[in-house]
Amino acid sequence: MRAILNSQALLETIYLIAAMLFILSLKWLSSPASARRGVRAGEIGMLLAVVGTLLHHGIVDYTWIAIGLVFGTVIGVPLGFVQMTAVPQRTALSHAFGALCVTLVGAAEFYLRAPAVPKFMMAVLSLEIILGSLTLTGSLMAAGKLQEILPQRPITYKGQNLVNLSLLELPSSLQCCW
């Protein structure tokens, strides 16, 4: 029975159905009349994606998965009990956690493959880490501004454009040192 559950074709079918449900979820969420159906499709799609991942033959030990499940529950349950007016801040925090995951996965993948990382993969991992880090900080800034923890006005100073231009030039001037 386990051989049937772990077959590659079954996993690919589960992932395909999950992807179709995610796409339908986005379509249905665009209208208030079908939003409940969209939420339900997204929930079922995520359940299928998680089950498909847990059935993957590469998983030998479920300890870290259980730890992640407990850790995510401890963080996620309190985030679910927010006032309606605080939903944008909560959404920004959720995006920040997702971006943190992307950044950490990219860094872990780099360390698993180092020192023989192919050039293309190095470029992809670099972009993943840079974009994940930028999204993390941007989402935390958005949550802070929406919660009014951070100042609402942009922080500017005299000579800011000159500093920004010099930072843009900095990577090309460091090429001599590599």
Z-matrix of the N, CA and C atoms (Angstrom, degrees):
N
C 1 1.459
C 2 1.520 1 110.79
N 3 1.357 2 116.66 1 -41.35
C 4 1.462 3 120.24 2 -179.05
C 5 1.526 4 111.32 3 -63.19
N 6 1.348 5 116.91 4 -34.09
C 7 1.465 6 120.42 5 178.86
C 8 1.528 7 110.18 6 -63.78
N 9 1.335 8 116.90 7 -36.58
C 10 1.462 9 120.45 8 178.41
C 11 1.525 10 109.99 9 -68.11
N 12 1.350 11 116.48 10 -43.13
C 13 1.465 12 120.02 11 -179.00
C 14 1.521 13 112.28 12 -66.77
N 15 1.313 14 117.62 13 -30.10
C 16 1.455 15 120.92 14 -177.16
C 17 1.522 16 113.23 15 -93.02
N 18 1.312 17 117.99 16 4.09
C 19 1.453 18 118.51 17 -178.25
C 20 1.527 19 110.65 18 -64.52
N 21 1.295 20 114.82 19 143.47
C 22 1.462 21 121.30 20 -177.11
C 23 1.532 22 111.62 21 -61.61
N 24 1.313 23 116.97 22 -37.80
C 25 1.469 24 120.32 23 -179.18
C 26 1.529 25 111.34 24 -63.90
N 27 1.321 26 117.24 25 -39.89
C 28 1.457 27 120.51 26 178.88
C 29 1.522 28 110.55 27 -65.41
N 30 1.321 29 116.56 28 -43.57
C 31 1.464 30 119.89 29 178.75
C 32 1.521 31 111.44 30 -61.82
N 33 1.312 32 116.58 31 -43.62
C 34 1.462 33 119.78 32 179.63
C 35 1.530 34 111.17 33 -64.60
N 36 1.330 35 117.23 34 -36.81
C 37 1.459 36 120.68 35 177.46
C 38 1.520 37 110.90 36 -66.15
N 39 1.327 38 116.86 37 -42.16
C 40 1.471 39 120.79 38 178.27
C 41 1.524 40 109.77 39 -61.40
N 42 1.336 41 116.86 40 -45.06
C 43 1.463 42 120.13 41 179.92
C 44 1.525 43 111.53 42 -65.57
N 45 1.318 44 117.65 43 -37.52
C 46 1.464 45 121.05 44 179.06
C 47 1.534 46 110.64 45 -65.03
N 48 1.312 47 116.95 46 -44.46
C 49 1.468 48 120.40 47 178.24
C 50 1.528 49 110.05 48 -63.73
N 51 1.333 50 116.77 49 -41.68
C 52 1.471 51 120.20 50 178.49
C 53 1.527 52 110.37 51 -61.32
N 54 1.322 53 117.27 52 -43.53
C 55 1.469 54 120.43 53 179.67
C 56 1.530 55 110.79 54 -63.56
N 57 1.336 56 117.20 55 -41.05
C 58 1.464 57 119.97 56 178.34
C 59 1.529 58 110.51 57 -64.09
N 60 1.323 59 117.28 58 -39.79
C 61 1.464 60 120.30 59 177.96
C 62 1.523 61 111.52 60 -65.54
N 63 1.332 62 117.97 61 -36.55
C 64 1.464 63 120.57 62 177.17
C 65 1.524 64 110.77 63 -64.24
N 66 1.306 65 116.89 64 -42.55
C 67 1.466 66 120.92 65 179.50
C 68 1.535 67 110.00 66 -65.46
N 69 1.328 68 116.57 67 -45.44
C 70 1.470 69 119.52 68 177.21
C 71 1.526 70 111.18 69 -63.01
N 72 1.323 71 116.41 70 -36.59
C 73 1.461 72 120.30 71 178.32
C 74 1.519 73 110.59 72 -59.93
N 75 1.317 74 117.04 73 -46.08
C 76 1.467 75 120.31 74 178.58
C 77 1.526 76 111.31 75 -62.13
N 78 1.329 77 116.13 76 -40.24
C 79 1.470 78 119.69 77 179.29
C 80 1.527 79 110.30 78 -64.43
N 81 1.323 80 116.62 79 -46.41
C 82 1.458 81 120.29 80 -176.53
C 83 1.529 82 112.17 81 -72.56
N 84 1.311 83 118.00 82 -27.60
C 85 1.462 84 120.43 83 178.88
C 86 1.527 85 112.48 84 -71.29
N 87 1.322 86 117.23 85 -12.54
C 88 1.464 87 120.15 86 -178.09
C 89 1.529 88 112.56 87 -77.42
N 90 1.329 89 117.46 88 -7.38
C 91 1.460 90 120.48 89 -179.55
C 92 1.527 91 109.35 90 -130.43
N 93 1.333 92 117.72 91 135.03
C 94 1.469 93 119.64 92 177.86
C 95 1.534 94 113.10 93 -60.25
N 96 1.322 95 116.63 94 -30.62
C 97 1.465 96 120.28 95 -178.27
C 98 1.532 97 112.01 96 -66.99
N 99 1.320 98 117.56 97 -31.83
C 100 1.465 99 120.25 98 -177.40
C 101 1.533 100 112.44 99 -113.54
N 102 1.326 101 117.67 100 13.29
C 103 1.468 102 120.87 101 -175.75
C 104 1.525 103 112.53 102 -63.55
N 105 1.327 104 117.87 103 -39.82
C 106 1.471 105 119.72 104 178.95
C 107 1.523 106 110.79 105 -61.15
N 108 1.319 107 116.08 106 -42.32
C 109 1.457 108 120.74 107 177.48
C 110 1.531 109 110.02 108 -62.82
N 111 1.328 110 116.98 109 -37.95
C 112 1.460 111 121.00 110 178.43
C 113 1.511 112 112.70 111 -65.15
N 114 1.335 113 116.09 112 -42.08
C 115 1.468 114 119.79 113 177.52
C 116 1.521 115 109.78 114 -63.39
N 117 1.313 116 117.02 115 -45.22
C 118 1.470 117 121.08 116 -179.47
C 119 1.531 118 110.82 117 -62.97
N 120 1.332 119 117.87 118 -41.56
C 121 1.462 120 120.62 119 178.67
C 122 1.532 121 110.37 120 -63.95
N 123 1.322 122 117.27 121 -40.01
C 124 1.456 123 120.45 122 177.36
C 125 1.518 124 112.35 123 -64.58
N 126 1.329 125 116.15 124 -40.59
C 127 1.470 126 120.16 125 178.18
C 128 1.525 127 111.36 126 -63.38
N 129 1.332 128 116.78 127 -46.40
C 130 1.465 129 120.68 128 -179.65
C 131 1.534 130 110.11 129 -65.77
N 132 1.343 131 116.73 130 -40.32
C 133 1.460 132 120.10 131 177.51
C 134 1.519 133 112.23 132 -61.03
N 135 1.333 134 116.67 133 -42.41
C 136 1.464 135 119.97 134 179.12
C 137 1.526 136 110.42 135 -67.28
N 138 1.326 137 117.46 136 -40.06
C 139 1.461 138 120.71 137 177.53
C 140 1.531 139 110.20 138 -59.59
N 141 1.327 140 116.77 139 -45.64
C 142 1.470 141 120.25 140 178.55
C 143 1.527 142 111.14 141 -63.03
N 144 1.333 143 117.11 142 -41.21
C 145 1.467 144 119.87 143 -179.98
C 146 1.525 145 111.16 144 -64.16
N 147 1.320 146 116.79 145 -41.39
C 148 1.473 147 120.21 146 179.16
C 149 1.526 148 110.52 147 -67.36
N 150 1.337 149 117.27 148 -44.91
C 151 1.466 150 120.41 149 179.07
C 152 1.531 151 110.00 150 -61.83
N 153 1.330 152 116.80 151 -43.48
C 154 1.455 153 119.74 152 177.98
C 155 1.521 154 112.16 153 -60.21
N 156 1.313 155 116.30 154 -39.77
C 157 1.466 156 120.05 155 178.78
C 158 1.526 157 110.69 156 -67.52
N 159 1.321 158 116.95 157 -40.94
C 160 1.470 159 119.92 158 179.94
C 161 1.527 160 112.43 159 -68.13
N 162 1.323 161 117.31 160 -25.59
C 163 1.468 162 120.75 161 177.65
C 164 1.524 163 112.70 162 -83.34
N 165 1.304 164 117.21 163 -6.16
C 166 1.473 165 121.08 164 -177.70
C 167 1.518 166 110.31 165 -59.87
N 168 1.323 167 116.15 166 136.13
C 169 1.471 168 121.19 167 -175.61
C 170 1.527 169 113.29 168 -67.99
N 171 1.335 170 118.20 169 -17.05
C 172 1.461 171 120.66 170 -179.15
C 173 1.518 172 113.56 171 -75.89
N 174 1.322 173 117.13 172 -14.04
C 175 1.467 174 119.93 173 -179.92
C 176 1.525 175 108.50 174 -82.71
N 177 1.325 176 115.15 175 118.28
C 178 1.454 177 120.52 176 -179.36
C 179 1.522 178 110.67 177 -103.47
N 180 1.339 179 115.72 178 -36.01
C 181 1.458 180 120.94 179 -175.86
C 182 1.531 181 108.63 180 -129.80
N 183 1.305 182 117.05 181 131.81
C 184 1.456 183 122.26 182 -177.59
C 185 1.531 184 113.04 183 -96.22
N 186 1.333 185 118.22 184 8.96
C 187 1.465 186 121.42 185 -176.23
C 188 1.522 187 111.71 186 -60.77
N 189 1.336 188 117.33 187 -50.94
C 190 1.465 189 120.34 188 -178.18
C 191 1.521 190 111.53 189 -66.69
N 192 1.312 191 116.53 190 -31.31
C 193 1.466 192 119.58 191 177.27
C 194 1.529 193 109.66 192 -66.44
N 195 1.326 194 116.92 193 -42.60
C 196 1.468 195 120.57 194 177.98
C 197 1.524 196 110.75 195 -64.28
N 198 1.325 197 117.39 196 -40.86
C 199 1.468 198 120.82 197 178.06
C 200 1.524 199 109.92 198 -62.65
N 201 1.314 200 117.53 199 -44.36
C 202 1.460 201 121.40 200 177.97
C 203 1.520 202 112.16 201 -63.18
N 204 1.332 203 116.62 202 -38.16
C 205 1.461 204 120.69 203 178.28
C 206 1.527 205 111.02 204 -63.82
N 207 1.323 206 116.45 205 -44.10
C 208 1.473 207 120.23 206 178.90
C 209 1.529 208 110.06 207 -65.54
N 210 1.323 209 116.55 208 -46.50
C 211 1.464 210 121.48 209 -179.40
C 212 1.527 211 110.68 210 -60.79
N 213 1.329 212 117.20 211 -45.15
C 214 1.466 213 121.45 212 178.57
C 215 1.520 214 112.41 213 -64.37
N 216 1.322 215 116.87 214 -36.57
C 217 1.465 216 120.56 215 177.88
C 218 1.518 217 110.97 216 -66.91
N 219 1.338 218 115.84 217 -42.02
C 220 1.473 219 119.94 218 -179.91
C 221 1.525 220 110.50 219 -62.28
N 222 1.319 221 117.30 220 -36.72
C 223 1.465 222 120.61 221 179.03
C 224 1.532 223 110.97 222 -81.57
N 225 1.325 224 116.91 223 -42.20
C 226 1.455 225 120.81 224 -171.20
C 227 1.513 226 115.80 225 -74.38
N 228 1.321 227 117.82 226 -36.88
C 229 1.467 228 119.70 227 -177.35
C 230 1.530 229 111.48 228 -61.76
N 231 1.336 230 120.18 229 -49.07
C 232 1.469 231 118.09 230 177.29
C 233 1.532 232 113.03 231 -62.55
N 234 1.334 233 117.21 232 -32.40
C 235 1.466 234 119.36 233 178.20
C 236 1.523 235 111.85 234 -67.29
N 237 1.322 236 116.89 235 -21.37
C 238 1.459 237 120.04 236 179.14
C 239 1.518 238 113.36 237 -76.79
N 240 1.320 239 117.86 238 -18.91
C 241 1.462 240 121.49 239 -177.72
C 242 1.522 241 110.56 240 -102.34
N 243 1.316 242 116.53 241 64.18
C 244 1.459 243 120.54 242 178.32
C 245 1.526 244 108.87 243 -113.45
N 246 1.325 245 115.25 244 156.57
C 247 1.462 246 120.09 245 175.07
C 248 1.527 247 109.18 246 -66.16
N 249 1.312 248 115.93 247 152.97
C 250 1.468 249 120.39 248 179.61
C 251 1.525 250 111.80 249 -56.91
N 252 1.323 251 116.56 250 -34.21
C 253 1.458 252 119.82 251 -178.25
C 254 1.527 253 111.97 252 -73.13
N 255 1.335 254 118.23 253 -13.22
C 256 1.465 255 121.78 254 -179.30
C 257 1.528 256 112.35 255 -101.34
N 258 1.319 257 118.01 256 8.15
C 259 1.462 258 121.09 257 -179.06
C 260 1.539 259 111.98 258 -61.20
N 261 1.336 260 120.28 259 -40.36
C 262 1.473 261 117.92 260 178.04
C 263 1.531 262 113.17 261 -60.56
N 264 1.328 263 117.83 262 -39.23
C 265 1.459 264 120.70 263 178.08
C 266 1.530 265 110.06 264 -65.54
N 267 1.323 266 116.80 265 -41.87
C 268 1.458 267 120.72 266 179.87
C 269 1.520 268 110.68 267 -64.85
N 270 1.318 269 115.81 268 -39.95
C 271 1.466 270 119.68 269 177.64
C 272 1.524 271 110.60 270 -63.27
N 273 1.323 272 116.62 271 -41.51
C 274 1.465 273 119.85 272 177.74
C 275 1.529 274 110.66 273 -62.78
N 276 1.319 275 117.50 274 -39.56
C 277 1.469 276 120.39 275 177.04
C 278 1.527 277 111.26 276 -65.55
N 279 1.328 278 116.98 277 -39.47
C 280 1.467 279 119.93 278 177.27
C 281 1.523 280 110.80 279 -62.55
N 282 1.323 281 116.95 280 -41.49
C 283 1.466 282 120.36 281 176.77
C 284 1.522 283 110.46 282 -63.62
N 285 1.332 284 116.66 283 -37.73
C 286 1.458 285 120.14 284 178.90
C 287 1.528 286 110.76 285 -63.41
N 288 1.341 287 117.13 286 -43.11
C 289 1.465 288 120.00 287 178.11
C 290 1.525 289 111.06 288 -64.26
N 291 1.319 290 117.34 289 -40.82
C 292 1.465 291 120.46 290 177.12
C 293 1.519 292 111.67 291 -62.26
N 294 1.329 293 116.13 292 -42.07
C 295 1.464 294 120.04 293 178.69
C 296 1.519 295 111.24 294 -66.60
N 297 1.322 296 117.18 295 -36.63
C 298 1.459 297 120.59 296 175.91
C 299 1.525 298 110.26 297 -61.95
N 300 1.330 299 116.74 298 -41.10
C 301 1.469 300 120.45 299 177.57
C 302 1.523 301 111.39 300 -61.97
N 303 1.318 302 116.33 301 -45.25
C 304 1.469 303 120.59 302 179.09
C 305 1.527 304 110.29 303 -59.31
N 306 1.322 305 116.44 304 -44.56
C 307 1.460 306 121.17 305 -179.43
C 308 1.521 307 111.02 306 -63.48
N 309 1.324 308 116.73 307 -45.39
C 310 1.466 309 120.40 308 -179.09
C 311 1.524 310 112.08 309 -67.56
N 312 1.327 311 117.71 310 -37.87
C 313 1.465 312 120.44 311 177.30
C 314 1.530 313 110.09 312 -64.65
N 315 1.329 314 117.33 313 -42.37
C 316 1.464 315 120.23 314 177.65
C 317 1.517 316 111.81 315 -62.05
N 318 1.324 317 116.91 316 -43.40
C 319 1.469 318 120.31 317 178.92
C 320 1.524 319 110.73 318 -65.47
N 321 1.332 320 117.40 319 -42.02
C 322 1.463 321 120.64 320 179.26
C 323 1.522 322 111.14 321 -63.66
N 324 1.326 323 116.29 322 -41.48
C 325 1.468 324 120.10 323 178.77
C 326 1.527 325 110.82 324 -62.94
N 327 1.321 326 116.65 325 -39.03
C 328 1.464 327 120.16 326 177.21
C 329 1.531 328 110.20 327 -61.90
N 330 1.319 329 116.81 328 -47.88
C 331 1.466 330 119.95 329 -177.81
C 332 1.518 331 112.41 330 -68.04
N 333 1.329 332 118.12 331 -28.78
C 334 1.458 333 120.57 332 176.31
C 335 1.530 334 111.36 333 -69.62
N 336 1.322 335 116.79 334 -33.94
C 337 1.464 336 120.59 335 -175.19
C 338 1.525 337 113.87 336 -97.85
N 339 1.322 338 117.87 337 -13.37
C 340 1.469 339 120.96 338 -177.26
C 341 1.520 340 109.61 339 -65.08
N 342 1.295 341 120.11 340 147.21
C 343 1.452 342 129.74 341 5.08
C 344 1.527 343 113.75 342 -92.75
N 345 1.334 344 117.87 343 -3.96
C 346 1.466 345 120.39 344 -175.64
C 347 1.523 346 111.03 345 -95.81
N 348 1.321 347 116.82 346 63.94
C 349 1.459 348 121.00 347 179.07
C 350 1.524 349 107.95 348 -93.13
N 351 1.342 350 117.72 349 121.91
C 352 1.464 351 119.33 350 177.84
C 353 1.535 352 110.62 351 -60.51
N 354 1.341 353 115.73 352 153.30
C 355 1.474 354 120.42 353 -175.04
C 356 1.528 355 112.38 354 -58.65
N 357 1.322 356 116.66 355 -44.37
C 358 1.465 357 119.26 356 -178.65
C 359 1.525 358 110.75 357 -63.26
N 360 1.335 359 116.19 358 -45.23
C 361 1.462 360 119.19 359 179.74
C 362 1.521 361 110.70 360 -64.67
N 363 1.329 362 117.36 361 -36.06
C 364 1.458 363 120.62 362 177.50
C 365 1.525 364 110.08 363 -62.64
N 366 1.328 365 117.08 364 -40.21
C 367 1.466 366 120.49 365 178.10
C 368 1.527 367 110.48 366 -65.01
N 369 1.322 368 116.69 367 -43.00
C 370 1.463 369 120.82 368 -179.98
C 371 1.529 370 110.33 369 -64.61
N 372 1.333 371 116.60 370 -46.32
C 373 1.471 372 119.92 371 179.95
C 374 1.523 373 111.43 372 -64.86
N 375 1.317 374 116.78 373 -37.60
C 376 1.465 375 119.78 374 177.67
C 377 1.521 376 110.83 375 -62.38
N 378 1.336 377 116.23 376 -46.67
C 379 1.464 378 119.78 377 177.72
C 380 1.527 379 111.42 378 -62.33
N 381 1.326 380 115.77 379 -40.27
C 382 1.466 381 119.63 380 179.43
C 383 1.521 382 111.41 381 -61.16
N 384 1.316 383 116.34 382 -44.13
C 385 1.468 384 120.15 383 -178.71
C 386 1.527 385 110.76 384 -71.10
N 387 1.328 386 117.29 385 -42.13
C 388 1.469 387 120.36 386 -179.60
C 389 1.528 388 110.69 387 -64.99
N 390 1.335 389 116.78 388 -49.14
C 391 1.466 390 119.71 389 -178.56
C 392 1.529 391 111.37 390 -67.91
N 393 1.320 392 117.22 391 -37.68
C 394 1.462 393 119.76 392 176.43
C 395 1.515 394 111.76 393 -63.00
N 396 1.331 395 116.52 394 -41.95
C 397 1.468 396 120.26 395 179.27
C 398 1.523 397 111.33 396 -66.85
N 399 1.328 398 116.40 397 -42.08
C 400 1.466 399 119.43 398 177.84
C 401 1.526 400 111.40 399 -63.62
N 402 1.326 401 116.69 400 -41.45
C 403 1.455 402 120.16 401 178.47
C 404 1.523 403 111.05 402 -65.83
N 405 1.326 404 116.32 403 -39.36
C 406 1.469 405 120.34 404 177.80
C 407 1.522 406 110.78 405 -59.85
N 408 1.321 407 116.56 406 -51.89
C 409 1.467 408 118.81 407 -177.93
C 410 1.524 409 111.26 408 -67.65
N 411 1.321 410 117.65 409 -38.98
C 412 1.464 411 120.38 410 178.42
C 413 1.516 412 112.07 411 -64.06
N 414 1.325 413 117.17 412 -40.85
C 415 1.457 414 120.37 413 179.01
C 416 1.522 415 111.54 414 -68.37
N 417 1.326 416 117.15 415 -38.54
C 418 1.463 417 119.58 416 176.56
C 419 1.524 418 110.84 417 -65.81
N 420 1.336 419 116.76 418 -38.59
C 421 1.465 420 120.11 419 176.03
C 422 1.527 421 110.53 420 -63.61
N 423 1.325 422 116.72 421 -43.14
C 424 1.469 423 120.23 422 179.60
C 425 1.529 424 110.62 423 -62.57
N 426 1.335 425 116.82 424 -44.54
C 427 1.464 426 119.74 425 179.00
C 428 1.528 427 110.60 426 -62.72
N 429 1.335 428 117.24 427 -41.52
C 430 1.462 429 120.99 428 179.23
C 431 1.513 430 112.59 429 -64.75
N 432 1.327 431 116.23 430 -39.72
C 433 1.465 432 119.38 431 179.03
C 434 1.526 433 111.12 432 -71.18
N 435 1.336 434 117.21 433 -40.07
C 436 1.466 435 119.85 434 178.54
C 437 1.527 436 111.72 435 -66.16
N 438 1.314 437 117.04 436 -33.60
C 439 1.465 438 121.39 437 178.33
C 440 1.525 439 111.20 438 -83.83
N 441 1.327 440 116.20 439 -4.67
C 442 1.467 441 124.72 440 -178.72
C 443 1.523 442 112.38 441 61.65
N 444 1.329 443 115.62 442 33.16
C 445 1.463 444 121.66 443 171.59
C 446 1.530 445 108.83 444 -83.01
N 447 1.325 446 115.88 445 -35.86
C 448 1.462 447 122.19 446 178.25
C 449 1.523 448 109.65 447 -99.61
N 450 1.330 449 117.54 448 156.31
C 451 1.476 450 119.69 449 179.33
C 452 1.531 451 110.97 450 -62.50
N 453 1.323 452 115.30 451 144.50
C 454 1.460 453 121.22 452 -177.86
C 455 1.527 454 112.57 453 -78.85
N 456 1.315 455 116.36 454 -29.50
C 457 1.457 456 120.26 455 -179.82
C 458 1.524 457 110.10 456 -82.82
N 459 1.328 458 116.59 457 148.66
C 460 1.464 459 117.94 458 176.19
C 461 1.529 460 110.58 459 -67.09
N 462 1.310 461 114.85 460 146.18
C 463 1.467 462 120.03 461 178.40
C 464 1.528 463 107.35 462 -89.54
N 465 1.313 464 116.00 463 115.52
C 466 1.464 465 121.21 464 179.67
C 467 1.523 466 108.90 465 -126.00
N 468 1.297 467 115.43 466 160.05
C 469 1.458 468 121.05 467 178.10
C 470 1.519 469 108.86 468 -151.01
N 471 1.306 470 114.91 469 162.79
C 472 1.456 471 120.71 470 -178.24
C 473 1.530 472 108.81 471 -67.43
N 474 1.315 473 116.17 472 132.88
C 475 1.458 474 121.59 473 -179.95
C 476 1.523 475 113.69 474 83.76
N 477 1.318 476 118.19 475 14.19
C 478 1.460 477 122.08 476 -176.96
C 479 1.533 478 111.59 477 -63.09
N 480 1.319 479 117.50 478 -41.56
C 481 1.464 480 120.51 479 -179.98
C 482 1.519 481 111.50 480 -62.55
N 483 1.320 482 117.43 481 -38.05
C 484 1.457 483 121.22 482 178.40
C 485 1.533 484 110.46 483 -65.32
N 486 1.295 485 116.99 484 -42.53
C 487 1.473 486 121.10 485 178.22
C 488 1.528 487 110.15 486 -63.33
N 489 1.327 488 117.72 487 -43.86
C 490 1.464 489 121.34 488 179.38
C 491 1.526 490 111.23 489 -62.22
N 492 1.319 491 117.67 490 -42.65
C 493 1.467 492 120.89 491 178.22
C 494 1.524 493 111.35 492 -65.24
N 495 1.322 494 117.07 493 -38.45
C 496 1.471 495 119.02 494 178.95
C 497 1.528 496 110.81 495 -68.30
N 498 1.328 497 117.91 496 -33.73
C 499 1.467 498 120.54 497 175.66
C 500 1.516 499 111.19 498 -67.83
N 501 1.324 500 117.21 499 -32.84
C 502 1.451 501 121.35 500 176.68
C 503 1.523 502 110.11 501 -66.88
N 504 1.313 503 117.84 502 -34.86
C 505 1.451 504 123.35 503 -179.46
C 506 1.528 505 111.77 504 -79.92
N 507 1.316 506 118.47 505 -22.55
C 508 1.456 507 123.19 506 -174.00
C 509 1.526 508 114.03 507 -54.81
N 510 1.352 509 121.34 508 -47.07
C 511 1.471 510 119.41 509 -178.07
C 512 1.522 511 113.52 510 -60.06
N 513 1.339 512 118.08 511 -37.50
C 514 1.466 513 118.76 512 -179.62
C 515 1.520 514 111.77 513 -71.19
N 516 1.341 515 117.37 514 -28.96
C 517 1.461 516 118.44 515 178.36
C 518 1.536 517 111.50 516 -77.82
N 519 1.323 518 117.93 517 -19.15
C 520 1.466 519 120.89 518 178.39
C 521 1.512 520 113.64 519 -84.61
N 522 1.333 521 117.72 520 -7.93
C 523 1.468 522 120.79 521 -177.60
C 524 1.517 523 111.57 522 -63.14
N 525 1.304 524 117.48 523 -26.15
C 526 1.459 525 119.53 524 179.88
C 527 1.532 526 111.00 525 -67.25
N 528 1.321 527 116.69 526 -25.23
C 529 1.461 528 121.14 527 -175.88
C 530 1.518 529 113.11 528 -86.34
N 531 1.310 530 119.21 529 -10.10
C 532 1.461 531 121.40 530 -176.97
C 533 1.457 532 108.35 531 -92.57
